[in-house]
């Protein structure tokens, strides 16, 4: 529900996103005209149930790391450059239903600016962009496999 409060911008840095409720919230924010960007782990995008390619196929800018050895392991979001969502919480159904994880919400523009600065550095440094066309092709290939 916190994601749905977004009015202008939503920046997400996540290891994995496979929870349909969270997917729907991100989609609603995008459909409402908010600027959305996502950074995700390249390998987790290929996991069963991952929603990253579906979001990229809609036109949401998505970038991933490009390393089999290392992971994009952040789990945070910045809502309207004013609220930081962070913690150990993975954006998966397993996290919601079974895992012991935590999530914190900080309404603090100074902290949000620090997270935004880091997010912008990451977004600039990650060279793998999942365009809508690439996302659609990857989803089709996954269906074949």
C-alpha positions as CSV (number, residue, x, y, z in Angstrom):
1,X,0.0,0.0,0.0
2,X,2.9,2.4,0.7
3,X,4.0,2.0,-3.0
4,X,0.5,3.1,-4.1
5,X,1.0,6.5,-2.3
6,X,3.5,7.4,-5.0
7,X,2.5,10.6,-6.9
8,X,5.6,11.5,-9.0
9,X,8.5,9.0,-8.9
10,X,9.4,5.5,-7.7
11,X,13.0,4.2,-7.9
12,X,13.4,0.5,-7.0
13,X,16.6,-1.4,-6.4
14,X,15.8,-5.0,-5.8
15,X,17.4,-8.5,-5.8
16,X,14.2,-10.1,-6.9
17,X,10.5,-9.2,-7.6
18,X,8.1,-12.1,-7.9
19,X,5.2,-11.1,-5.6
20,X,2.1,-10.4,-7.7
21,X,0.7,-7.8,-5.2
22,X,3.9,-5.8,-5.4
23,X,4.0,-6.2,-9.2
24,X,0.4,-4.8,-9.4
25,X,1.3,-1.9,-7.1
26,X,4.3,-0.9,-9.3
27,X,2.1,-1.3,-12.5
28,X,-0.6,0.9,-11.0
29,X,1.9,3.6,-10.2
30,X,3.3,3.4,-13.7
31,X,-0.1,3.5,-15.3
32,X,-1.0,6.5,-13.2
33,X,1.8,8.4,-14.9
34,X,4.6,8.3,-12.2
35,X,8.2,8.0,-13.3
36,X,9.4,4.5,-12.4
37,X,12.9,3.0,-12.7
38,X,14.1,-0.4,-11.6
39,X,17.5,-1.9,-10.9
40,X,17.5,-5.7,-10.5
41,X,19.8,-8.7,-10.3
42,X,20.4,-10.1,-13.7
43,X,20.1,-13.8,-12.7
44,X,16.9,-13.3,-10.6
45,X,15.2,-11.8,-13.6
46,X,15.3,-15.3,-15.1
47,X,13.8,-17.0,-12.1
48,X,10.4,-18.6,-12.3
49,X,7.7,-16.1,-11.5
50,X,10.0,-13.0,-11.8
51,X,8.0,-9.9,-12.8
52,X,10.9,-7.8,-14.0
53,X,10.6,-8.6,-17.7
54,X,6.8,-7.9,-17.5
55,X,7.5,-4.5,-16.0
56,X,10.2,-3.8,-18.6
57,X,7.8,-4.9,-21.4
58,X,5.4,-2.1,-20.3
59,X,8.1,0.5,-20.9
60,X,9.5,0.9,-17.4
61,X,13.2,1.6,-17.5
62,X,15.0,-1.5,-16.1
63,X,18.7,-2.1,-15.7
64,X,20.5,-5.1,-14.3
65,X,24.0,-6.0,-13.2
66,X,26.0,-8.2,-15.6
67,X,27.9,-10.5,-13.3
68,X,27.6,-14.2,-12.6
69,X,30.0,-13.8,-9.7
70,X,28.3,-10.9,-7.9
71,X,24.7,-9.8,-7.3
72,X,22.7,-6.6,-7.3
73,X,21.5,-7.4,-3.7
74,X,20.0,-4.1,-2.6
75,X,16.4,-4.0,-1.4
76,X,15.2,-0.4,-1.3
77,X,12.8,2.0,-3.0
78,X,12.5,5.7,-3.0
79,X,8.9,7.1,-3.2
80,X,8.6,10.7,-4.5
81,X,12.1,11.5,-3.4
82,X,10.8,11.7,0.2
83,X,10.2,8.2,1.5
84,X,12.8,5.4,1.7
85,X,11.6,1.8,1.9
86,X,14.4,-0.5,2.9
87,X,15.3,-3.6,4.9
88,X,16.1,-7.3,4.3
89,X,12.7,-7.8,2.7
90,X,12.8,-9.5,-0.7
91,X,9.9,-8.6,-3.0
92,X,8.8,-12.2,-3.3
93,X,5.8,-14.2,-2.1
94,X,8.2,-16.4,0.0
95,X,9.3,-13.2,1.9
96,X,5.7,-12.2,2.5
97,X,4.4,-15.7,3.5
98,X,7.3,-17.5,5.2
99,X,10.6,-15.8,5.7
100,X,11.7,-13.8,8.6
101,X,12.5,-10.4,7.0
102,X,12.1,-6.8,7.9
103,X,11.0,-3.7,6.1
104,X,11.3,-0.1,7.2
105,X,9.7,3.1,5.9
106,X,11.5,6.4,6.5
107,X,9.8,9.7,5.6
108,X,12.8,11.9,5.5
109,X,13.8,14.0,2.5
110,X,17.5,14.2,3.5
111,X,17.8,10.4,3.8
112,X,15.8,10.0,0.6
113,X,18.3,12.3,-1.2
114,X,21.2,10.2,0.0
115,X,19.4,7.0,-1.3
116,X,18.6,8.8,-4.6
117,X,22.2,9.8,-5.1
118,X,23.3,6.2,-4.6
119,X,20.5,5.0,-6.9
120,X,21.5,7.4,-9.7
121,X,25.1,6.2,-9.4
122,X,24.0,2.6,-9.7
123,X,21.6,3.3,-12.5
124,X,24.3,5.0,-14.5
125,X,26.9,2.3,-13.8
126,X,24.7,-0.6,-14.8
127,X,25.0,-1.0,-18.6
128,X,22.5,-3.8,-19.2
129,X,19.2,-2.2,-20.1
130,X,16.1,-4.4,-20.5
131,X,14.2,-2.5,-23.2
132,X,10.5,-3.4,-23.9
133,X,11.5,-5.3,-27.0
134,X,14.3,-7.2,-25.3
135,X,11.9,-8.0,-22.4
136,X,9.2,-9.4,-24.7
137,X,11.8,-11.6,-26.5
138,X,13.2,-12.9,-23.2
139,X,9.6,-13.7,-22.0
140,X,8.9,-15.5,-25.2
141,X,12.1,-17.5,-24.9
142,X,11.3,-18.4,-21.3
143,X,7.9,-19.7,-22.4
144,X,9.6,-22.0,-24.9
145,X,12.0,-23.3,-22.3
